[in-house]
Amino acid sequence: MGISRRHVLAATGAAGLGLVVGAPSAQAIDRALRESSRRAVGTAGTTLESVATPLDGAAAYTRLTGGPGWPLVVREDLVAGKASRDGRRTALTAFVQFTDLHITDSESPARFEYLHPLIGSAHRPQETLGSVATAALVDRVNSLRCGPFTGRPLDFVMTTGDNTDNHEHLELGWFLGVLNGGEVTPNSGGPYAYEGVQASGDPLYWNPDRHLDGDWSAFPVLPGILTAGTRTFTSAGLDVPWYCTFGNHDDSVVGSLPDLPGMAHWYTGRYKVIGKDSGTAEKLARAIRTPGASVPVTELFGGSGTIREITPDERRRPFTTAEFVQAHLDPANTGSGPAGHGFTGANADGVDVYYTFRIAPGITGISLDTTTLAGFADGSIGLGQYLWVEQTLKRGSSVHYDFWGNRITRSVTDELFILFSHHTSDTMGNVLPDARHPLEPRLTGDAFVALLHRFPNVLAWVNGHTHENRITPRPGATPAQGFWEINTASHVDFPQHARVIEVADNADGTLSLFTTLIEAQAPYSADHGDTSPAALASLYRELSFNDLHADPARTGAAADHNTELLLVHPLR
């Protein structure tokens, strides 16, 4: 497990952090950084300034340091940029995307960490520190205040799903507490002792309080770190309004299984499975990875194996989609606003949890629900939601194209559109029926991309799910029908990024979308004896880099990092 990760890092070196063989020299990168700084209003607090970098990428365990920033890459895949546009541009909006925060109750019995040798995401060494580390990401946004290239004050934050890891009421409360501000206690079960797998003494996991031989043996011994990670801390809360989008981990058991009758029993029980024999583990992992397969839940969360008795906790009960929305609508959770964080009373029954919102004058945001209660990680879109999106786009488009490619004109007030979802276009192949609309056909990502191509006023589709940085041009039949798909890495797995997105009118028939990656406001390295919130957030990042299942490819290439994405202005 760990050997594979280290071999990859040793082989790729800098390539694993977004540079490739044949990349520009250090001098060329330095020139590019100087040019980026010249074009920017400010680079402080962004990856234009510095980036988390390993001290020794080939080591079994390495500390991190602040490496050189990543320069701006101009992408002209859809249209060429015109000279002197910096002096002409007008900012239209600036906002931040959070995605895949995975706020985790790591002590819950309704988890299958013992499958992590086969399903890497089943357990992460850093996950107990997720809540306090996300508060450091909130601090970063609050310190930025404006977009680095336009200087426009940040309009809002959008979190694009997998806000919780196992859709527990506890996790939802921690998520809302971190984003809205206030005291958060990320602990469950017994109040005085951590009862998860990392205090089990089993070498299948990193046990920070002791040294154990095995795959985790290079990890440091950090007595008391689990206690520190589950104690009460205070989050500042976001200073700007924030909106929320559903992810599969927000409505499915560990993001993979449907909520079957009686599932709450496993969440709130007193027995936690921490190990199974290899044959059983392989059978269970195979079932989880096979869409449509029957997963034996009683064997997954019970049955034989190594079982630990823990303190039951009713607060671990899984929430429904309706309860998720209703928690956002609760006035106690308004925080910096808006009320409901995008959701309205029309979404309160949890059936149709998609909506529109005002991004800025002339720009509409569309938050989608690409999840299905049938379970399994990937998603799709129901026909009803597809038709709703089509009608929403028509209402704000004086020009669009019909299914056959015919140009249609209408007398309406034009809007520009940015769409948000959890799943990407190429992870929307799970067309199993959704229990909320059991008879409704479900459509794939390719079908949805084809819909968006019919509307030139669509600028971008912003999403998460893959835990990687990837920006993909989606050219259309005409230059005006192209848009950008912007996928951002998670905040649970390395590289732990969020993304600032700015839209600017270049006053020359083109628009620029600036995308700038940011990291949590935590030092790149902290003393391992320091258990302050900032130090714990730093350790969260460090552990994620060293995770046995870390994938360097998630960082993406230079063209997926800090970019200027050019496209035709459809209204000029």
Helices and strands as residue ranges (DSSP letters): H 2-12, G 13-17, H 26-39, E 50-54, E 64-68, E 73-75, G 85-87, E 90-98, G 113-115, G 120-122, G 127-129, H 130-144, E 156-160, H 169-180, E 182-184, G 197-199, H 225-229, E 233-235, E 242-245, G 248-250, H 263-268, E 271-275, H 278-289, H 297-300, E 306-309, G 314-316, H 321-329, G 331-333, G 339-342, G 345-347, E 355-360, E 363-367, E 381-382, H 383-395, E 399-401, E 407-409, E 416-420, G 425-427, E 442-443, H 445-453, E 458-463, E 470-474, G 479-481, E 483-487, E 498-505, E 510-518, H 533-546, G 552-555, G 558-560, E 563-568
